[in-house]
Amino acid sequence: MKVRILVRLKPGVLDPQGRAVHHSLDGLGFEGVEDVRIGRMIEMDVAEGTTDETLTKMCEQLLANMVIEDYAIERLDDAKEPA
């Protein structure tokens, strides 16, 4: 089973990388971009019986820094994945 985990900075945590991208987009003439936040996406293939509790433990113990980051877990249906 495929799982996608989205990790992003909590609201209020400064995002210098997002700030740099925002500044660069503005410099390239892209108007209307009000804010940019950078995160990361982790895709994993896990055993079919992997529980939500196990996935949560993975996120909280390794994949996300719980002090400054939030995460969301998404189970993907293989049939819905683009080719």
Backbone torsions as a table, in degrees:
resi	resn	phi	psi	omega
1	MET	NA	138.5	179.1
2	LYS	-92.3	139.5	178.1
3	VAL	-130.1	137.8	175.9
4	ARG	-117.4	129.8	178.0
5	ILE	-118.5	123.8	178.7
6	LEU	-103.1	123.6	-179.1
7	VAL	-116.9	129.9	179.9
8	ARG	-145.2	158.0	179.4
9	LEU	-66.2	144.2	176.9
10	LYS	-66.4	152.4	175.6
11	PRO	-56.7	138.8	179.1
12	GLY	92.7	-14.9	177.3
13	VAL	-84.1	128.5	-179.0
14	LEU	-62.1	141.5	-178.2
15	ASP	-125.8	83.9	-177.3
16	PRO	-62.7	-33.6	178.4
17	GLN	-66.6	-43.7	176.9
18	GLY	-62.8	-38.4	178.5
19	ARG	-63.0	-41.8	179.7
20	ALA	-65.3	-41.2	177.8
21	VAL	-65.1	-41.7	178.2
22	HIS	-60.0	-45.3	179.4
23	HIS	-62.5	-41.9	-179.9
24	SER	-66.2	-42.1	177.4
25	LEU	-60.8	-42.2	177.9
26	ASP	-62.3	-42.6	179.4
27	GLY	-65.1	-27.4	177.9
28	LEU	-85.4	0.6	175.8
29	GLY	92.4	8.0	177.4
30	PHE	-79.9	115.7	-177.0
31	GLU	-98.3	156.8	173.9
32	GLY	90.9	-2.7	177.1
33	VAL	-84.2	113.0	-174.9
34	GLU	-90.1	-30.3	-179.1
35	ASP	-160.0	152.3	176.4
36	VAL	-133.1	130.3	174.7
37	ARG	-123.0	131.4	-178.9
38	ILE	-101.2	135.1	175.7
39	GLY	-135.5	-164.4	176.6
40	ARG	-142.8	155.5	179.5
41	MET	-119.0	132.4	178.6
42	ILE	-118.5	124.1	175.5
43	GLU	-110.5	134.3	-179.9
44	MET	-134.8	148.0	167.3
45	ASP	-99.6	120.3	-179.5
46	VAL	-124.1	161.7	178.5
47	ALA	-61.1	147.4	-176.3
48	GLU	-54.5	-34.0	-176.9
49	GLY	-87.5	8.2	-178.4
50	THR	-63.2	124.7	-175.1
51	THR	-84.5	161.8	174.9
52	ASP	-61.2	-36.4	179.1
53	GLU	-61.4	-42.2	178.7
54	THR	-65.2	-44.0	178.7
55	LEU	-62.7	-39.6	177.9
56	THR	-62.5	-44.0	178.2
57	LYS	-61.2	-40.2	177.7
58	MET	-58.3	-45.5	-178.5
59	CYS	-65.3	-46.7	-173.8
60	GLU	-75.0	-24.6	-178.6
61	GLN	-96.2	-21.8	-175.3
62	LEU	-141.8	-46.3	-166.7
63	LEU	-78.4	-25.0	-180.0
64	ALA	-129.1	145.2	172.9
65	ASN	-89.0	102.8	-170.8
66	MET	-65.6	-14.6	178.3
67	VAL	-72.4	-39.7	-173.2
68	ILE	-122.6	-4.0	-174.7
69	GLU	-125.7	150.7	169.4
70	ASP	-109.6	162.6	177.4
71	TYR	-142.9	158.3	174.5
72	ALA	-136.1	136.8	-179.2
73	ILE	-107.0	131.7	-179.5
74	GLU	-129.3	121.7	174.8
75	ARG	-86.9	131.6	-176.0
76	LEU	-106.1	137.8	174.7
77	ASP	-87.2	120.7	-177.8
78	ASP	-52.5	-34.0	-177.9
79	ALA	-68.0	-23.9	-177.2
80	LYS	-91.9	-7.7	-179.2
81	GLU	-70.5	135.1	177.4
82	PRO	-67.8	152.7	-179.0
83	ALA	-74.8	NA	NA
